[in-house]
């Protein structure tokens, strides 16, 4: 069943009004008719509803709430990705697949070895595009939230956020002692119901040693992922999948 997102102000008693691009998608792409049903999620509350299309106009669709339904689409794990800005359209792939895997927010990070640079002038447009990709992936995968794409940060900014997480994990190809499994085991031992975890991923050129020192000194856990070097667009997806599986998150 198709799923769409609305806000609190679009609900009036037992009626929901769909506006914006979703109107065109429902009426012209899906070619749905009055009387057909869709699922609606209120992003302000994560409440889910089954609704019936009652009235279709050019700029809005009125729906009647048939029932409120329980959804188990969201993981108990609050997973955030801090992604060193990659080349080309790799960020779009990372956002799309991370959304499908249950990540809650994604932050692009301008690092020393990033080939792609985002200027303040271009940042707003980039974030808007990436946020739209997150929204489309959330609809497709049946999420109850749209993962937030944050504004661009630098590594030193991440250091100021460490205390907001139970653990921030940094995969680094030159780390030899601490494995990703050790970090996972430590999180399991903490046995927290809703753990908050951050992953910091370098760009194609990897981290500058000074960036690793900064993250290590502020309390982030530097880990190795093994003998092979993964592409930057692979790391987030591999680590997110493992974390969700090992800590019991829904995937």
Buried (B, 14 or more C-beta within 10 A) or exposed (E): EBBBBBEEEBBEEEBBBBEEEBBEBBBEEEEBEEEBBBBBBBBEEEBBBBBBBEEBEEEBBBBBBEEEEEBEBBBBBBBBBBBBBBBEEBBBBBBBBBBBBBBBBBBBBBBBEBEBEBEEEEBEEBBEBBBBBBBBBBBEBBBBBBBEBBEBBEBEBBBEBBEEBBBBBBBBBEBEEBBBBEBBEBBEEEEBEEBBBBBBBBBBBBBBEEBBEBBBEBEBBBBBBEEEEBEBBBBBBEBBBBBBEBBBBEE
